[in-house]
Amino acid sequence: MMKKFFLVTCFILAAALLLAGCGGGGEQKSTADNSMIVVGLQAEPATLDPHQMQDYNSTRAGREIFNTLVEFKDESTELEPGLATSWDISEDGLEYVFHLRQGVKFHDGTPFNADAVKFSIDRQIDPKHPFHDTGTYPYADFTFGMVKSVDVVDEATVKITLKEKFAPFLANMAMPAACIVSPTAVEKYGKDFTKNPVGTGPYKFVSWNPGVEVIVEANPDYWGEKAKIQKIVYKPIIEDQARLTELESGNVDFIVNIPPDDLARLKADGNYAIVEQPGMHVWYTAMNCQKPPFNNVKVRQAVNYAINKESIVKNILKDTGVPAVGPLPPVIWSQTSDVPKYDYNPEKARQLLAEAGYPNGFDVTYWVPESGSGMQQPVAMATAIQSDLAKVGINVKIQTLEWTSYLDKVFVPADKSDMQMHQMSWIGDNGDPDNFLYILLSGEQWPEAGFNDAYYKNDKVDQLLKQARTLSKQEDRTPLYQEAQKLIMEDSPWVIVDHETQIVAMNKKIKGFKLHPTGVFRFEKASLE
């Protein structure tokens, strides 16, 4: 389906390289011209259906195809109008009435209206919806679990009624799961909508050649500010060093996850622009709390004491992240450092293992992705963890998988999981602590309902997280989240290493690009010299 376009693209790239010359003497070749850039991703997108997105590579390649009713402002998680020009919230906090932008069309020429909003939500939450079986929706319960009904008031007005008050609801309406899709396109493509996405966004889908590239182009009929960069090619390049080589050879114009050892050199090279921002990110190793040996809290605590987390941040990540003390990044309100801490202490680890009945340690398989969104240096970090655990008698076998296959193996029901220990990371979607603590650590959010991939459950934590969701004011919610963080760290379902700093490197000809806390790329406001 995409081979013909790919050949044309290759011809354009080749011509650009010939025009650029050999690039000797430090001169940079570039594919960038006034119309196109090539972006190096960490891995293949898993889907381009926003309702099924759960990883960076998918959202980065596909999010700009779509809009939501409310949008995040540049460089923040403050909200502003999107496909809704305004909204009203009832005094009891149960009814949200959205007044829709008129005259907007989907990329297939069909009209955006209240019916499309209702379709986009009901498709995910109603098992009886005629197109519910066109996908699986990992964020549906988290985003819309409190929704009682979606009602079309008129063509330009939609009312969403909640079952109970839900503080993060409006922020959730800016997340990918809340993107409005073309009902006509879903009806046409069915399950293949994931490879034929149609939205109202500043870029529209052109083609997807699996393993090679995703291509989008500027939407000339966009209702908002029209994109200046006319075409974007997203290429999955799994190895960090290969991605850097492609940037320096001029074959790509923008990369993520720069190898930490090369960052200083790249910053000193005047051919590139480096953009950094503190991230809403956490990197952790999850332990399966429902299966031996990790169903014993002392074993989980021992593993935490055994791993030299600060050494990993300093020596492997080269301080491209900040050491973590808990699950919430410092940029998220309610984060606290007043939690149980696990400094590097192998002796304490051995003591706890003996108390737990494992004086000689145990064998364990450690599942690791080869690459992936927010995963930093997964194999190198796993190797360091393997070495540290060996010192306390825990014999670790590292097992790697390609990113998409890895996700399929991680997010399964507890009774189907054969993982004892595995790596994962999380990047916040909306700036609310609920988006970390509830979806990742609530007992109600075990896969496939959510992303609690440690299968952790603490009744007191669940009570605190549920209560916090029903309160409107941050000052009332904060102490509940802080108490939950203390209990979580005491239970140690994760080994939490760091919070990554967002860093991208790009051709210096790309101007006006700004990182967003959610990690989603916003190229529609960027331009090329």
C-alpha positions as CSV (number, residue, x, y, z in Angstrom):
1,M,0.0,0.0,0.0
2,M,2.9,2.4,0.8
3,K,5.7,1.1,-1.4
4,K,5.1,3.6,-4.2
5,F,5.2,6.6,-1.9
6,F,8.2,5.2,-0.1
7,L,10.2,5.1,-3.4
8,V,9.3,8.7,-4.2
9,T,10.4,9.7,-0.7
10,C,13.7,7.8,-1.1
11,F,14.3,9.7,-4.4
12,I,13.7,13.0,-2.6
13,L,16.0,12.1,0.2
14,A,18.7,11.0,-2.2
15,A,18.4,14.2,-4.1
16,A,18.7,16.2,-0.9
17,L,21.8,14.4,0.1
18,L,23.4,15.0,-3.3
19,L,22.7,18.7,-3.1
20,A,24.1,18.8,0.4
21,G,27.5,17.5,-0.8
22,C,29.8,15.4,1.2
23,G,29.6,17.4,4.4
24,G,33.3,17.3,5.1
25,G,35.0,19.6,7.5
26,G,32.1,19.4,10.0
27,E,29.5,20.7,7.5
28,Q,26.2,19.0,8.2
29,K,24.2,17.3,5.5
30,S,20.4,17.5,5.9
31,T,17.2,16.2,4.6
32,A,15.4,19.3,5.9
33,D,14.2,21.8,3.3
34,N,11.2,24.2,3.4
35,S,8.7,21.4,3.2
36,M,9.8,18.2,5.0
37,I,11.6,16.8,8.1
38,V,12.5,13.2,9.0
39,V,12.1,12.2,12.7
40,G,13.9,9.3,14.3
41,L,11.7,7.5,16.8
42,Q,12.8,4.8,19.3
43,A,10.6,2.1,17.9
44,E,7.7,1.3,15.6
45,P,4.4,2.9,16.6
46,A,2.0,0.3,17.9
47,T,-1.1,2.0,16.5
48,L,-2.3,5.3,15.0
49,D,-5.8,5.0,16.5
50,P,-5.7,7.5,19.4
51,H,-8.2,5.4,21.4
52,Q,-5.7,2.6,21.5
53,M,-2.5,4.6,22.0
54,Q,-0.4,3.7,25.1
55,D,3.2,4.5,24.1
56,Y,5.3,7.5,23.1
57,N,6.1,6.2,19.6
58,S,2.4,6.0,18.7
59,T,1.4,9.3,20.2
60,R,4.4,11.1,18.7
61,A,3.7,9.8,15.2
62,G,-0.1,10.0,15.3
63,R,-1.3,12.5,17.9
64,E,-1.3,15.6,15.5
65,I,-3.7,13.8,13.2
66,F,-6.4,14.5,15.8
67,N,-7.9,17.1,18.1
68,T,-9.6,16.9,21.5
69,L,-12.4,19.0,22.9
70,V,-10.0,20.7,25.2
71,E,-6.2,21.0,24.5
72,F,-3.1,21.6,26.6
73,K,-1.4,24.9,26.2
74,D,2.2,25.0,24.9
75,E,4.8,23.8,27.4
76,S,2.2,23.2,30.1
77,T,-0.9,21.1,31.2
78,E,-3.1,24.2,31.5
79,L,-6.2,23.8,29.4
80,E,-7.5,25.9,26.5
81,P,-10.3,25.4,23.9
82,G,-9.9,22.8,21.2
83,L,-12.8,21.4,19.3
84,A,-14.9,22.9,22.0
85,T,-14.9,26.7,22.2
86,S,-16.3,26.7,25.7
87,W,-17.8,24.4,28.3
88,D,-20.1,24.7,31.4
89,I,-19.9,22.5,34.5
90,S,-22.9,22.0,36.8
91,E,-22.6,23.1,40.4
92,D,-22.6,19.4,41.6
93,G,-19.8,18.7,39.2
94,L,-21.7,15.9,37.4
95,E,-22.6,17.5,34.1
96,Y,-20.2,18.9,31.5
97,V,-21.8,20.7,28.5
98,F,-19.4,21.4,25.6
99,H,-20.1,24.0,23.0
100,L,-18.5,22.8,19.8
101,R,-16.5,24.6,17.1
102,Q,-18.6,24.9,14.0
103,G,-17.5,24.5,10.4
104,V,-14.8,21.9,11.2
105,K,-14.4,18.9,8.9
106,F,-12.5,15.6,9.3
107,H,-9.8,14.9,6.8
108,D,-12.2,12.7,4.8
109,G,-14.5,15.7,4.3
110,T,-17.2,14.6,6.7
111,P,-18.4,17.1,9.3
112,F,-17.3,17.3,12.9
113,N,-20.3,17.5,15.2
114,A,-21.8,16.3,18.5
115,D,-22.6,12.9,17.0
116,A,-18.9,12.4,16.3
117,V,-18.1,13.2,19.9
118,K,-20.6,10.7,21.2
119,F,-19.4,8.1,18.7
120,S,-15.7,8.6,19.9
121,I,-16.5,8.0,23.5
122,D,-19.3,5.4,23.2
123,R,-17.1,3.4,20.9
124,Q,-14.7,2.9,23.8
125,I,-17.0,2.4,26.8
126,D,-20.1,0.7,25.4
127,P,-19.5,-3.0,24.7
128,K,-22.8,-3.0,22.7
129,H,-21.6,-0.2,20.4
130,P,-21.6,-1.5,16.8
131,F,-17.9,-0.5,16.5
132,H,-16.6,-1.3,19.9
133,D,-14.9,-4.4,18.5
134,T,-12.8,-2.4,16.2
135,G,-10.1,-2.0,18.8
136,T,-9.0,-2.5,22.4
137,Y,-9.0,0.6,24.6
138,P,-6.4,0.6,27.4
139,Y,-7.2,4.1,28.6
140,A,-11.0,3.9,28.4
141,D,-11.7,3.0,32.0
142,F,-9.3,5.5,33.3
143,T,-10.4,8.3,31.1
144,F,-14.2,7.6,30.9
145,G,-14.8,5.2,33.8
146,M,-16.9,7.9,35.6
147,V,-19.1,8.7,32.5
148,K,-22.7,7.8,32.9
149,S,-23.9,9.0,29.5
150,V,-23.0,11.1,26.5
151,D,-26.0,13.0,25.0
152,V,-26.3,15.0,21.8
153,V,-28.1,18.2,22.7
154,D,-27.9,19.6,19.2
155,E,-25.4,19.5,16.4
156,A,-23.0,21.9,18.1
157,T,-23.6,20.9,21.8
158,V,-22.9,17.7,23.7
159,K,-23.5,16.9,27.4
160,I,-21.5,14.4,29.3
161,T,-22.9,13.2,32.6
162,L,-20.8,11.6,35.3
163,K,-21.8,8.9,37.8
164,E,-20.0,10.8,40.5
165,K,-17.8,13.8,40.9
166,F,-14.4,13.3,39.2
167,A,-11.8,16.0,39.7
168,P,-9.4,15.1,36.8
169,F,-12.2,14.7,34.2
170,L,-11.6,17.9,32.3
171,A,-7.8,17.3,32.1
172,N,-8.5,13.7,30.9
173,M,-10.5,15.2,28.0
174,A,-7.2,16.5,26.6
175,M,-5.6,13.0,26.5
176,P,-5.3,10.8,23.4
177,A,-8.2,8.6,24.4
178,A,-10.4,11.7,24.2
179,C,-9.5,12.4,20.6
180,I,-12.4,12.8,18.2
181,V,-12.2,10.3,15.3
182,S,-14.2,10.3,12.1
183,P,-17.2,7.9,12.5
184,T,-17.3,7.4,8.8
185,A,-13.6,6.3,8.7
186,V,-14.1,3.9,11.6
187,E,-17.2,2.4,9.8
188,K,-15.2,2.2,6.6
189,Y,-12.0,0.6,7.9
190,G,-13.1,-1.2,11.0
191,K,-10.2,-2.8,12.8
192,D,-7.9,-1.3,10.1
193,F,-8.7,2.2,11.3
194,T,-5.5,1.8,13.4
195,K,-3.6,2.0,10.1
196,N,-5.9,4.5,8.3
197,P,-6.5,7.2,10.9
198,V,-8.8,10.1,10.2
199,G,-9.1,13.1,12.5
200,T,-9.4,16.9,12.3
201,G,-5.8,17.8,13.3
202,P,-3.2,20.0,11.8
203,Y,-1.6,17.0,10.0
204,K,-3.3,14.3,8.1
205,F,-2.3,10.7,7.5
206,V,-0.5,9.7,4.2
207,S,0.9,6.3,4.7
208,W,2.4,3.7,7.0
209,N,5.1,1.3,5.8
210,P,5.5,-1.0,8.9
211,G,9.1,-1.1,10.1
212,V,10.1,1.7,7.7
213,E,8.1,4.9,8.1
214,V,4.9,6.8,8.9
215,I,4.2,9.8,6.7
216,V,1.9,12.7,7.6
217,E,1.3,16.0,5.7
218,A,-0.1,19.4,6.7
219,N,-3.8,19.7,6.6
220,P,-4.6,22.7,4.3
221,D,-8.1,22.9,5.6
222,Y,-7.1,22.9,9.3
223,W,-9.5,25.1,11.5
224,G,-6.6,26.5,13.5
225,E,-3.1,27.9,12.7
226,K,-1.9,25.9,9.7
227,A,1.3,23.9,9.9
228,K,4.4,25.4,8.2
229,I,6.3,22.2,7.8
230,Q,4.4,20.4,5.0
231,K,5.5,16.8,5.5
232,I,6.9,14.8,8.4
233,V,8.4,11.3,8.0
234,Y,8.6,9.3,11.2
235,K,11.2,6.5,11.1
236,P,11.6,3.8,13.8
237,I,15.4,3.5,14.6
238,I,15.7,1.2,17.6
239,E,19.3,1.6,18.5
240,D,20.3,4.9,20.1
241,Q,23.7,5.0,18.5
242,A,22.2,4.3,15.0
243,R,19.7,7.1,15.5
244,L,22.5,9.5,16.4
245,T,24.5,8.4,13.4
246,E,21.5,9.0,11.1
247,L,21.2,12.6,12.5
248,E,24.9,13.3,12.1
249,S,24.9,11.9,8.5
250,G,21.9,14.1,7.6
251,N,19.5,11.3,7.0
252,V,17.2,12.4,9.8
253,D,16.6,15.9,11.2
254,F,15.3,15.2,14.7
255,I,16.0,12.4,17.2
256,V,15.0,11.4,20.7
257,N,17.0,9.5,23.3
258,I,20.5,10.8,22.5
259,P,23.1,8.4,23.9
260,P,24.1,10.0,27.2
261,D,27.9,9.7,26.4
262,D,27.4,11.8,23.2
263,L,25.2,14.5,24.6
264,A,27.9,17.0,25.6
265,R,29.6,16.6,22.2
266,L,26.3,17.2,20.4
267,K,25.6,20.3,22.4
268,A,29.0,21.7,21.4
269,D,28.3,21.2,17.7
270,G,26.8,24.3,16.2
271,N,24.9,22.3,13.6
272,Y,22.3,21.1,16.1
273,A,19.8,22.5,18.5
274,I,19.2,20.7,21.8
275,V,15.9,21.2,23.6
276,E,15.5,20.0,27.2
277,Q,12.6,20.1,29.7
278,P,12.0,18.4,33.0
279,G,9.7,15.4,32.2
280,M,6.6,13.9,33.7
281,H,8.4,10.6,33.7
282,V,9.2,7.7,36.0
283,W,11.4,4.7,35.2
284,Y,10.9,1.6,37.2
285,T,11.3,-2.1,37.5
286,A,8.0,-3.7,38.4
287,M,7.9,-6.8,40.6
288,N,4.8,-9.1,40.3
289,C,3.3,-8.7,43.8
290,Q,1.0,-11.7,43.3
291,K,3.6,-14.4,42.6
292,P,6.6,-15.7,44.6
293,P,9.1,-14.5,45.5
294,F,7.8,-11.0,45.1
295,N,4.5,-11.5,46.9
296,N,6.7,-11.1,50.0
297,V,7.2,-7.4,50.8
298,K,10.6,-8.1,52.4
299,V,11.9,-9.5,49.1
300,R,10.7,-6.4,47.3
301,Q,12.4,-4.2,49.9
302,A,15.5,-6.2,49.6
303,V,15.7,-5.8,45.9
304,N,15.3,-2.0,46.4
305,Y,18.2,-1.9,48.8
306,A,20.4,-4.1,46.6
307,I,20.3,-1.8,43.6
308,N,22.6,1.2,43.3
309,K,20.1,3.6,41.7
310,E,22.3,6.7,42.0
311,S,25.1,4.9,40.2
312,I,22.8,4.1,37.3
313,V,21.7,7.7,37.0
314,K,25.2,9.0,37.2
315,N,27.3,6.5,35.3
316,I,24.8,5.1,32.7
317,L,22.4,7.9,32.2
318,K,25.0,10.6,32.7
319,D,22.6,12.7,34.8
320,T,20.0,12.9,31.9
321,G,17.5,12.1,34.6
322,V,17.1,13.0,38.3
323,P,17.2,10.3,41.0
324,A,13.7,9.3,42.1
325,V,12.5,8.9,45.7
326,G,9.0,7.9,44.8
327,P,6.6,7.3,41.9
328,L,5.7,11.0,41.3
329,P,8.1,13.3,39.3
330,P,9.0,16.5,41.1
331,V,7.1,18.5,38.5
332,I,3.8,16.9,39.6
333,W,1.9,18.7,42.4
334,S,1.6,16.7,45.6
335,Q,4.9,14.9,45.1
336,T,6.7,14.4,48.4
337,S,10.1,13.2,49.5
338,D,8.8,12.3,52.9
339,V,8.6,8.6,52.1
340,P,10.5,5.4,53.0
341,K,13.8,5.5,51.1
342,Y,16.0,2.7,49.9
343,D,19.6,3.8,49.7
344,Y,22.1,1.4,48.3
345,N,22.7,-1.1,51.2
346,P,23.6,-4.7,50.1
347,E,23.9,-5.8,53.7
348,K,20.4,-4.7,54.5
349,A,19.2,-6.5,51.4
350,R,20.8,-9.8,52.4
351,Q,19.3,-9.4,55.9
352,L,15.8,-8.9,54.5
353,L,16.2,-11.9,52.1
354,A,17.1,-14.1,54.9
355,E,14.1,-12.9,57.0
356,A,11.9,-13.7,54.0
357,G,13.2,-17.2,53.7
358,Y,15.7,-16.7,50.9
359,P,19.1,-16.7,52.6
360,N,20.8,-17.9,49.5
361,G,18.8,-15.7,47.1
362,F,16.9,-17.1,44.2
363,D,16.8,-17.2,40.3
364,V,14.6,-14.8,38.4
365,T,14.0,-13.8,34.7
366,Y,14.1,-10.1,34.1
367,W,12.2,-9.0,31.1
368,V,13.6,-6.0,29.2
369,P,12.6,-4.2,26.0
370,E,15.2,-3.6,23.4
371,S,14.1,0.0,23.1
372,G,10.9,1.9,23.7
373,S,9.2,5.1,24.7
374,G,10.7,6.6,27.9
375,M,12.9,3.5,28.4
376,Q,16.2,5.4,28.3
377,Q,19.0,2.8,28.3
378,P,17.0,-0.4,29.0
379,V,19.6,-3.1,28.4
380,A,22.5,-1.2,30.0
381,M,20.3,-0.4,33.0
382,A,19.2,-4.0,33.2
383,T,22.8,-5.2,33.1
384,A,23.7,-2.9,36.0
385,I,20.7,-4.2,38.0
386,Q,21.7,-7.8,37.2
387,S,25.2,-7.1,38.6
388,D,23.9,-5.5,41.8
389,L,21.4,-8.3,42.5
390,A,24.1,-11.0,42.0
391,K,26.0,-9.5,44.9
392,V,23.1,-10.4,47.3
393,G,22.6,-13.9,45.8
394,I,19.8,-13.1,43.3
395,N,20.7,-14.7,40.0
396,V,19.1,-12.7,37.1
397,K,18.6,-13.9,33.6
398,I,17.9,-11.0,31.2
399,Q,15.3,-11.6,28.5
400,T,14.8,-9.0,25.8
401,L,11.9,-8.4,23.4
402,E,11.0,-5.9,20.7
403,W,8.9,-3.0,22.1
404,T,5.5,-3.8,20.6
405,S,5.7,-7.5,21.5
406,Y,7.0,-6.5,24.9
407,L,3.9,-4.4,25.6
408,D,1.7,-7.2,24.5
409,K,3.4,-9.5,27.1
410,V,3.4,-7.0,29.9
411,F,-0.2,-5.8,29.9
412,V,-2.2,-9.0,30.4
413,P,-4.5,-10.2,33.2
414,A,-2.7,-11.3,36.3
415,D,-3.6,-15.0,35.8
416,K,-2.0,-14.9,32.4
417,S,1.2,-13.1,33.3
418,D,4.4,-15.2,33.5
419,M,6.6,-12.2,34.3
420,Q,8.2,-12.0,37.7
421,M,10.1,-8.8,37.1
422,H,10.2,-6.4,34.2
423,Q,11.1,-2.8,33.2
424,M,8.6,-0.1,32.5
425,S,8.3,3.7,32.3
426,W,5.5,6.1,32.5
427,I,5.0,9.6,31.1
428,G,2.2,11.6,32.5
429,D,-0.7,12.4,30.3
430,N,-2.3,15.4,32.0
431,G,-0.3,16.7,34.9
432,D,-2.6,15.3,37.6
433,P,-1.2,12.9,40.2
434,D,-4.2,10.6,39.6
435,N,-2.7,9.9,36.2
436,F,0.3,8.3,37.9
437,L,-0.9,6.9,41.2
438,Y,-4.4,5.6,40.3
439,I,-3.8,4.2,36.9
440,L,-0.4,2.6,37.8
441,L,-0.9,1.5,41.4
442,S,-4.6,1.2,42.2
443,G,-5.9,-2.3,42.8
444,E,-8.7,-1.5,40.4
445,Q,-6.2,-0.9,37.5
446,W,-4.7,-4.2,37.0
447,P,-4.3,-5.0,33.3
448,E,-6.4,-5.0,31.2
449,A,-8.4,-2.4,33.1
450,G,-5.4,-0.2,33.5
451,F,-1.6,-0.2,33.8
452,N,-0.9,-1.6,37.3
453,D,1.6,-4.1,35.8
454,A,3.0,-5.0,39.2
455,Y,-0.5,-6.3,40.2
456,Y,-0.1,-4.3,43.4
457,K,-3.0,-3.9,45.8
458,N,-3.3,-2.2,49.1
459,D,-6.8,-1.5,50.4
460,K,-5.8,1.7,52.2
461,V,-4.0,3.1,49.1
462,D,-7.1,2.3,47.0
463,Q,-9.3,4.2,49.5
464,L,-7.0,7.2,49.5
465,L,-6.8,7.3,45.7
466,K,-10.5,6.9,45.2
467,Q,-11.3,9.7,47.7
468,A,-8.8,12.1,46.1
469,R,-10.6,11.7,42.7
470,T,-13.8,13.1,44.1
471,L,-12.4,16.3,45.6
472,S,-12.1,19.5,43.6
473,K,-9.4,21.4,45.4
474,Q,-5.7,20.6,45.1
475,E,-5.1,21.5,48.8
476,D,-7.7,18.8,49.8
477,R,-6.3,16.2,47.4
478,T,-2.6,16.7,48.2
479,P,-2.5,15.1,51.7
480,L,-4.3,12.1,50.4
481,Y,-1.8,11.6,47.6
482,Q,1.1,12.1,49.9
483,E,-0.1,9.5,52.4
484,A,-0.6,7.1,49.5
485,Q,3.0,7.7,48.3
486,K,4.3,6.8,51.8
487,L,2.3,3.5,51.8
488,I,3.3,2.6,48.3
489,M,7.0,3.1,49.0
490,E,6.7,1.0,52.2
491,D,5.2,-1.8,50.1
492,S,7.8,-1.4,47.3
493,P,6.0,-2.8,44.3
494,W,8.6,-1.1,42.1
495,V,12.3,-0.3,42.0
496,I,12.1,3.3,41.1
497,V,15.3,4.7,39.5
498,D,14.8,8.1,38.0
499,H,12.7,10.8,36.3
500,E,14.1,11.4,32.8
501,T,14.7,14.9,31.5
502,Q,13.1,15.3,28.0
503,I,15.9,15.9,25.5
504,V,15.7,16.1,21.8
505,A,18.3,17.0,19.2
506,M,17.5,18.5,15.8
507,N,18.8,20.1,12.7
508,K,19.4,23.8,13.6
509,K,17.2,24.8,10.7
510,I,14.1,23.7,12.6
511,K,12.8,26.7,14.5
512,G,10.1,27.3,17.0
513,F,9.8,23.7,18.2
514,K,8.8,23.4,21.9
515,L,8.7,20.3,24.0
516,H,5.5,19.5,25.9
517,P,5.4,17.9,29.4
518,T,3.3,15.0,28.0
519,G,6.2,14.2,25.6
520,V,3.9,14.5,22.5
521,F,5.6,16.4,19.6
522,R,3.9,19.6,18.4
523,F,5.4,20.3,15.0
524,E,2.5,22.4,13.8
525,K,4.0,25.5,15.3
526,A,7.5,24.9,14.1
527,S,9.1,26.0,10.9
528,L,12.2,25.6,8.7
529,E,14.7,28.2,7.7
